[in-house]
Amino acid sequence: MRLLGRLTIMVLRAVGAVALVCARTALALRHVSGRELARALTLFGYRSLPLTLGAATMIGATVVLQAGVYATRFGLRLFTGWAAGYALIWEFGPLLLGLIMAARIGARNAAELSLLSVNGQLEGLRGISLDPFRLLVAPRVVAAFLSVGALAAVTFLVAILWEAVAAFFTLHLPLRVFFTSFPDMLRWTDLVGGLTKTIIFGGAIAVISTAVGLRTRGGAQGVGRAAAEAVVACCATIFALDLLLTPLLSRWLS
């Protein structure tokens, strides 16, 4: 019972911290710092592009190999392109990109904010009547939404192209045959669903890593601990959101 009570208190504290970050960020959105927003977009978006392209290559090749195995086994080789594209857009693409961004964006955001917190710089901003949420937090949350959404679109496009290349060389499936099933079986709502999931994952990463970073204590050790906690919490939340959003979006977009 004591362990259950401690776990309940931890969960309630975490939920409260995330809710507070969401509320204060929403209030600060009207006065977002343009300079910090541009910096966050560069940090979260542009500098994450090489990692995203590399991940898209591996995701595309892996998904088409898995889809090809099942399509060949059940005599549906001509539908390999559709199966691989649908699996990528709806599940593997958003989930794997979200996990990668949790490690890339979540860890860095939590580490930077925790460092500012333990060094007293956030308190210094409050001391001169400047709102840290307007200057630092809100721009990062907005940048995470925009960056992850843009990176998702790039990931889907590049991964599908690599799927076609991998299918050609490993399954000996011509490019024309690979893309034949796309117009008839893939809908624009499938792309909307995949992008929606990924953008929500990006927002969750930004908010959770911010909450972890702002409540950090304990000097340099606290900074390292905050980065690790942010990655774990973001990954767990992404899995939970994926379980919740997949049936909801499927029903809504069907």
Sequence and secondary structure as in RCSB ss.txt:
>XXXX:A:sequence
MRLLGRLTIMVLRAVGAVALVCARTALALRHVSGRELARALTLFGYRSLPLTLGAATMIGATVVLQAGVYATRFG
LRLFTGWAAGYALIWEFGPLLLGLIMAARIGARNAAELSLLSVNGQLEGLRGISLDPFRLLVAPRVVAAFLSVGA
LAAVTFLVAILWEAVAAFFTLHLPLRVFFTSFPDMLRWTDLVGGLTKTIIFGGAIAVISTAVGLRTRGGAQGVGR
AAAEAVVACCATIFALDLLLTPLLSRWLS
>XXXX:A:secstr
 HHHHHHHHHHHHHHHHHHHHHHHHHHHGGG  HHHHHHHHHHHTGGGHHHHHHHHHHHHHHHHHHHHHHHHHTT
 GGGHHHHHHHHIIIIIHHHHHHHHHIIIIIHHHHHHHHHHHHTTHHHHHHHTT  HIIIIIHHHHHHHHHHHHH
HHHHHHHHHHHHHHHHHHHHS   HHHHHHTHHHH  HHHHHHHHHHHHHHHHHHHHHHHHHHHT  SHHHHHHH
HHHHHHHHHHHHHHHHHHHHHHHHHHHH 
